[in-house]
Every structure is written in C-alpha cells, then in structure tokens.
Amino acid sequence: MPGSLAFYHPTTLEDAIGLLGEHGDEAKVVAGATALTILMRQRLVAPSALVSLGSIPGLDRIEEVDGSLRIGAMVRHRDVELSQIVRARIPVLAETFGKVANVRVRNAATVGGVLAESDYASDPPAVFVALDAEVEVRGPNGERTIPARDFFVAFYETALEPDEIVTGIVVPVPAAGSGTSYHKFVTRSSEDRPCVGVAALVRLAPDGSAADLRVAVGAAAETPQRFPDYEALGRGHVLSDDIVGRVADAYAGAIDTLDDMRGSAWYRTEMVRVWVRRAIESARDAAASGPAAH
Amino acid sequence: MTAADPSAPSTSPRPVDGEGKISLTLHVNGREEHLRARPHHTLLEVLRNELHLTGAREGCGVGMCGACTVLLDGRPISGCLLPAALAEGHELTTIEGLEGPNGELHPIQEAYVEHTGFQCSYCTPGFILTTKALLEERPDVSRDEAKAYLAGNLCRCGSYVKILDSVMDARDRLRGG
C-alpha cells in the first residue's frame, strides 16, 4: 500500500467537491469503505487522497417528497432494509437492500457507495433502474439529476464527472395497483453477489391487463439491462404464461451476458430467461393481491 | 462517520508524522485509546497490532467470513473493511470488552461454553459479538431468524448446530428465562 495517503474529512459538500477538483483522479471519495478497502488492499486502486463524506451533515436522511422517497448518499444499506417508511412505501427496496451480502457489510455500505461504485454484481442498481429512480449529484457547477438508467455506464464506470459526488437518490413510489419484485439468484453461497438479479414492476388495469410493465436485469452484463421495446410486449395484455414467456425470451436473447465465476455466459442467458419470468409473475401476483387498482 | 479533530480545517489532510503515520483516538471497550497508524490501516490491523486486542482475526479479508467482527455503536461490522480513521467518534466493542469487572464471562459466552458452540474457535469471537447485536435488536429471536442473521459468519469446523443451540440458550439467559 502507498505510504503517502492524505486523509481528508471535509465538513461541507463544497469542500469535498473542491478537494476532488484539486486532486483529480488521484482522489477517491470514501463513504462506508467496504468496496474501496478491498480494492485498495488488492491494489486495484491506489489513491493518494481519500475524501471522507462522514463529517458532512445531512446526507443520511430518508424522507418522502412529492410522491417519492429521497434517500441520502450516506444512508447505510441496513437502514434502508429496516426503514419503516421504505418498508411501507416501496417494500421491494427494503427487501433488496436486505439481500446484500451480510449484516456487517449492510451496516457499513452506503446507498451513495453502491451507486458510485457501479459494480455489475450489486443488487440495488437493477431495482433503481426498474423503479425509474433519479440519482442526485453535486459538482462545482451545482446540482443535477441523472436517471438511474443512464447513470451506470460500464464496469465500475458512471455518468459522474470526476469532481461530482452522489448526494442521494429519488425513487418514485409505485402507483396504486402496482406490484414489485426483486429476485436474487445466487450460485455459490447465501451471502454471495448475484449471478443474475431481476427487478420487475407490474401495474394492473381494472380489467386485469398490465397497464405498466418494467423489467431490469442486473449482474448479467456490465450494467443493469432494461428494454422498453420488450416491456411493451406485455403492456396492455393480460400477463398470461405465453406473454410472460415472450418477454423472458426477448430479454434472454437481447442481453450480451458475461462470463464469471458465478456462471458462464450461456448459463446466465438461460437464467435470465427463468428469472425474468419469475420476477414478472411475482410482481403480477403482488399487484393482484395488493390494494385494489383504481 | 465523524472526524477526529473538529478544529482541523475542512480542506486540510490529517497531519502525518515522519513515519507517515496519523494520530487516532478510538473508543474501545469503554476506554479512550490514543495511537498512531498509517492512514490506510484498517480497524482490524490497528486493534491487533497497536492495541494488542487479538480476539478479532483476519479470515477472508473481504468481509465474507465474520472472523474480524467488531461492534461499532452496537452494530456488527467487518474490521477488515473499515479504515481505522473512520472508526473515530464511535463506540467500539471487541470480544475482550464482554467480560465483567472480575473477568466473569458474559451470559452469551457462558452459553457458547455450555453448548460447545465451537471447535477450533477461530470464528468464535465474531459469532459471539454478532449474537450480542442480534439479541439486542431482537430479544425474542427465533432459531430460523438467528440462522438468517448469522449467515454471514462462517465456521469452517461446521459447528453450526451447536452454535445455534448456544444462541437460543443465550437468548433465554438474557430474557431471564
């Protein structure tokens, strides 16, 4: 490990952004540190400066604003998992954060961290993409929001500029009549990262057809995969086995799956087919049994 | 997590001495400890090498095995994944902090001894600390819930059945059962 590591504890976002501007690529933002510590220990990254967000007040709140939940960047995974308001308003989000790694990692890892890291095998990104969440970021020129769908660019690469910091994420509460699901498929151990993770949202019309269908697949490719054209195969239809199967086949055909120690590309394609189907069925059944659609 | 020195300017790095070390103040097992360490050193390294608290062990080094479990404000974390500088301002508890004033075992420790909830014992401090956090969060925890909560602690001897027996007995002891 490098001997000269400058450790900063800025107390305002402006100071943190200024430090990133000053140090450029040599600086890393540190929040929960779970991912960064591993990358540093394995010498995959060797920053000369660490900028901690832990002394900046106000980044650890969860609040409901205009029909959305706003979750601050320093909120820990476990706080999302246990949050009463998240469990009441967007239960799939609490469930998904509760499936990440183990309780120790969830006590440390943050919402901003899992976004900024853009690890293809994290669970929350696919759910954020399926729920049309928007990432809030702040840089020297002020704030902007980036749709989650556009935020994850490639392996460990986001739409963030080098001197921008994630400050939170805004997740719209699904409309009445919606059901949601996240299926995490692991191939090695219960605390493993997913081989494939699928998030789905179904909103049923009064006639039982799907007024909305959204499907995002995580861990199968470099970034969460969502295909509006294939979601459209199900919209306006009753989600029968045949229709759901068509959406699942379309997703399996469209994703350029990757190979890693959790599964080969061929295997992942077949698991995308299975778990897209199951995720849609779960969301559909949740929508049907939830509070009545209007 | 909070900074050490509130008087330090927000945009200055922590001062480094001639050996490239920073000064740290940690609250461990109810005591305030002052020490020096490299900025990148983890809490686990500092506990073991500077404070000689060797109950937390390195297993996997990537947060998956739980041998390095430490309680931070009562919540289990992986000591191997936390830079020590980010542990300042928090109450830390290691296995050494569980004994009573005259060296009495904690009721959870007694339960693990009684049920032989270990073989080689490398993983035991982590299991006991995680059990403590679990029982504080859910005093009436079921065996299945305990199994799920403890899934991130690995015992390579495979003592899981006896570990769960110990957890259930510890629950009953702490409930005054």
Interface residues (C-beta under 8 A of the other chain):
Chain A: M1 P2 G3 S4 L5 A6 F7 Y8 H9 P10 T11 T12 D15 G18 L19 V30 A33 T34 T37 I38 M40 R41 A49 L50 S52 G54 S55 R78 A101 N102 V103 R104 V105 N107 A108 S190 E191
Chain B: M1 T2 A3 A4 A8 S10 T11 S12 P13 R14 V16 G20 I22 R38 P39 H40 T42 G61 V62 G63 M64 G66 T69 L72 R75 P76 I77 S78 C80 L81 L82 P83 A85 L86 T130 A133 Y149 A151 G152 N153
